[in-house]
Amino acid sequence: MAGIGTRLLELEIDGENYTAEVSKAVITSGEGDTDFVTFADAKAGGKREYRLELTIVQDAETGSLWDKVWSAAGTTVPFSVNPYGNEVPSPAQPHFTGNATITEPDGDLIGGEADASTTARNVVEVSWVCDGKPVKKTAA
């Protein structure tokens, strides 16, 4: 059994691979914010909210992931987080898929601090709400 490493993750959003533009991709789970909890929600431990949280490079070029945030906020898109980097999911190396609504971040959207490095890039952190618990896919 192999654990999930820190170098192989692949990220697809709306059918496009954005792995080269992302330095952090996580699915988070937290208590849902709601005034109405059904008995089924209560039995399951309470309402949950799932998010796709990303750290992405700022790149204003059309077609970049940053541009998708800029121009398509409010749109719900399918995503796939493939933590093992494999093209086809399997029981040993599943993919996690779902739908998330693109939103602009609260705070920094463009720009950043000076850095003498020639390879440093400004980044943006985004947190998109999923429409439910992502699915663990174990087959194509």
Buried (B, 14 or more C-beta within 10 A) or exposed (E): EEEEEEEEBBBBBBEEEBBEBBEEBEBEEEEEEEEEEEEEBEEEEEBBBBBBBBBBBBBEEEEBBBBBBBEEEEEBBEBBBBBBEBEEBEEEBBBBBBBBBBBEBEEEEEEEEEEEEEEEEBBBBBBBBBEEEBEEBEEE
